[in-house]
Amino acid sequence: MNYTVEINKIRLHAHHGMMEQERHIGNLFEVSVRLSIPYRFAKEAFERDWLSGAIDYAEIAEIIKEVMAVPSCLLEHVTHRLRTKLLERFPMVTGGEIKVAKLTPPITAQMESATVTLSW
């Protein structure tokens, strides 16, 4: 049995992109993270209402902010760095999904966002 912890659409200003202007001025991004954890690692959280037995979503949000603060050219690189940091902090995670969306990409077309998703 597994359970899932999610952070949905945290909005941040960051400096990712291929164009120098994107890395200088920055852009608005939304990041969503879904982590799957075996129930046995959260037994205390479910049965005793103890935070020590859960994955703290506030820590996930802090990791997202930390990783997003370091500029990258590609969103693929950003999602990889997020996965690496999250798994370092939460090695009990068995699967997940990370979405990084650039809300106003420098493209001459109307769109909601340009998104890269990494699933495992």
C-alpha positions as CSV (number, residue, x, y, z in Angstrom):
1,M,0.0,0.0,0.0
2,N,1.3,3.5,-0.9
3,Y,0.2,7.0,-0.2
4,T,0.9,10.2,-2.1
5,V,2.0,13.7,-1.0
6,E,1.5,16.5,-3.5
7,I,2.4,20.2,-3.9
8,N,0.2,21.7,-6.6
9,K,1.2,24.7,-8.7
10,I,3.5,26.5,-6.3
11,R,4.2,29.8,-8.2
12,L,7.7,31.3,-8.2
13,H,9.7,33.8,-10.2
14,A,12.8,32.2,-11.5
15,H,15.5,32.7,-14.1
16,H,15.4,29.7,-16.4
17,G,15.5,29.7,-20.2
18,M,17.7,29.5,-23.3
19,M,17.6,33.2,-24.0
20,E,19.9,35.5,-22.0
21,Q,17.0,37.8,-21.4
22,E,15.0,35.0,-19.7
23,R,17.9,34.3,-17.4
24,H,18.4,38.0,-16.6
25,I,14.7,39.2,-16.2
26,G,13.2,35.9,-15.3
27,N,9.7,34.5,-15.7
28,L,6.8,33.1,-13.7
29,F,6.8,29.4,-13.1
30,E,4.4,26.8,-11.6
31,V,5.8,23.7,-10.0
32,S,3.8,20.6,-9.0
33,V,5.3,17.6,-7.3
34,R,3.7,14.3,-6.5
35,L,5.6,11.7,-4.4
36,S,4.6,8.1,-3.8
37,I,5.7,6.6,-0.5
38,P,5.1,3.1,1.0
39,Y,2.5,3.2,3.8
40,R,5.0,1.5,6.2
41,F,7.1,4.7,6.2
42,A,4.1,6.8,7.3
43,K,2.5,4.4,9.8
44,E,3.0,6.8,12.7
45,A,1.4,9.6,10.7
46,F,-1.7,7.6,9.9
47,E,-2.1,5.7,13.1
48,R,-0.8,8.2,15.7
49,D,-1.1,11.6,14.1
50,W,2.6,12.2,14.4
51,L,4.4,14.5,11.9
52,S,7.6,12.4,12.4
53,G,6.0,9.6,10.4
54,A,5.1,11.8,7.5
55,I,6.7,13.6,4.6
56,D,6.5,17.3,5.5
57,Y,5.1,19.1,2.5
58,A,6.6,22.4,3.9
59,E,10.0,20.8,3.3
60,I,9.0,19.8,-0.2
61,A,8.1,23.5,-0.9
62,E,11.4,24.7,0.5
63,I,13.3,22.3,-1.7
64,I,11.3,23.5,-4.7
65,K,12.2,27.1,-3.9
66,E,15.9,26.3,-3.4
67,V,16.2,24.4,-6.7
68,M,14.2,27.0,-8.6
69,A,16.5,29.8,-7.4
70,V,19.4,28.3,-9.4
71,P,19.2,29.3,-13.1
72,S,19.1,26.7,-15.8
73,C,18.7,26.8,-19.5
74,L,16.3,23.9,-19.8
75,L,13.2,22.9,-17.8
76,E,14.4,19.3,-18.3
77,H,17.4,20.1,-16.2
78,V,15.3,21.8,-13.6
79,T,13.0,18.8,-13.2
80,H,16.1,16.5,-12.9
81,R,17.6,18.7,-10.2
82,L,14.3,18.7,-8.3
83,R,14.0,14.9,-8.5
84,T,17.6,14.5,-7.3
85,K,17.2,16.8,-4.3
86,L,13.8,15.4,-3.3
87,L,15.1,11.8,-3.4
88,E,18.2,12.8,-1.4
89,R,16.0,14.2,1.3
90,F,13.2,11.5,1.1
91,P,14.9,8.3,0.1
92,M,11.8,6.3,0.9
93,V,10.0,7.8,-2.1
94,T,9.3,5.0,-4.7
95,G,7.8,7.1,-7.5
96,G,6.5,10.4,-8.4
97,E,6.0,13.2,-10.9
98,I,7.4,16.7,-11.2
99,K,5.9,19.3,-13.5
100,V,7.6,22.6,-14.2
101,A,5.6,25.1,-16.2
102,K,6.8,28.4,-17.7
103,L,3.7,30.6,-17.7
104,T,4.8,33.2,-20.2
105,P,7.3,31.5,-22.6
106,P,8.9,33.7,-25.2
107,I,6.8,32.2,-28.0
108,T,4.6,34.1,-30.5
109,A,1.5,32.0,-29.7
110,Q,-1.2,32.2,-27.1
111,M,-0.9,29.4,-24.5
112,E,-1.4,28.7,-20.9
113,S,2.2,27.5,-20.4
114,A,5.1,25.4,-21.6
115,T,5.6,22.4,-19.3
116,V,8.1,19.7,-18.8
117,T,7.0,16.6,-16.8
118,L,9.3,14.0,-15.3
119,S,7.6,10.8,-14.1
120,W,9.2,7.7,-12.5
